């Protein structure tokens, strides 16, 4: 948790962006895994963390735009709780820690919301993503649980996105800490990646490293020698010499700020010539994005320029043909990279995506595309100093997609299917770093960069 003044300033900044009414921010509750007292590891709602800071279940907060008052809701622990959990701060003490003077039992929330409705004042809330929140909102407001997402306040969504997109210095420090943990995770994976080792063993080591620093992984670890499946959470295979292991993994700092890195490395420690060819293209894409990324440029334009580097590299290998500009405009390159270049980072690994991607990654100027591949670009809007985003190009050979496109004769002017067929056993490569947009460009987050060049990867794997 940060100093109380941080949260007070954030709530005041939110007030200044809103017209009238109250803002209701719900904290998360425990989620049972298989019976009520055996719960999943608790993760607080990120917007509650941002505005009210407390990282325990069962809280809610109200920001009154009209009266300039804040309210914190929760229940003090009982003696039974103290027996099992030890003494805990009171709700009043918790509220004071984040600069809130008025605190109440959770049941008081219903009374205050009811009074607000009777006064015909606007109640702003964010789109709920948990069903218990949907049910609570139905109880509080009378809006059917199934319709609560539709009634979320667009005014509030836009205000929150505006605030959370530009990271404060204290947030950047926490993201750097998370990336430092990510460095430990990925370099451990490089040292363990040997023939005969199970994917599950390495994935478990990585998850343990994240937990050992006080928190958890920022998302379910992707670690696989079948990297052609973009989000492959299956860890059931034994590593085989000659294959590539793709590891997409990140950590959360103790304040829940996230990292997200990907490396693709050769099982056994040496890239084959064919693997070097494709790897070098992806690395060129990754590095080209860094040369372009700066305030004022749209990330959609960076994505498209990176795709041209990918297409040119594949053309040089004989896998693509024709005019590169035309190929990218047509979307032919998306056979190899059917995802976007990156996404926002912050308290969420895909920061604020619970608020709606059209508000987080796009705006009135830059709208999402419907073209295959480009439609999966999560972040397209114009960059600003203080944004933290991912740079994660990839090249994948997905047999089912290759067969589908070939059967449908798609993009035959740009794709050499006979040559592509020879790569169906290749797998996939993705390289990802988290970058901070600075005043005149960008920088990597974290204090040490995870090895990424062919030489550095092979060196650490063979130490």
Secondary structure, DSSP 8 states (H G I E B T S, - for coil): ---HHHHHHHHHHHHHH--SSEEEEE-----EEEETTEE------HHHHHHH---SSS-EEEEETTTTEEEEE-----HHHHHHH-----HHHHHHHTT--EEE-TTHHHHHHHHHHHTT--EEE----SHHHHHHHHHHH---GGGTGGGS-HHHHHHHHHHHHS--HHHHHHHHHHHHHHHHHHHHHHHH--TT-BHHHHHHHHHHHHHHTTS-BSS--EEES-TTSTT------B--TT-EEEEEE-BB-TT--B--EEEEEETTS---HHHHHHHHHHHHHHHHHHHH--TTSBHHHHHHHHHHHHHHHHHHTTSB-S-HHHHHHHTGGGGT--S-S--B-SSSSSTTGGG-HHHHT--SSS----STTGGG-S--SB--TT-EEEE--EEE--HHHHHHHHHTTTTTTTB-HHHHHTTTTS-EEE-BEEEEE-SSSEEESSSS----SHHHHHHHHT-
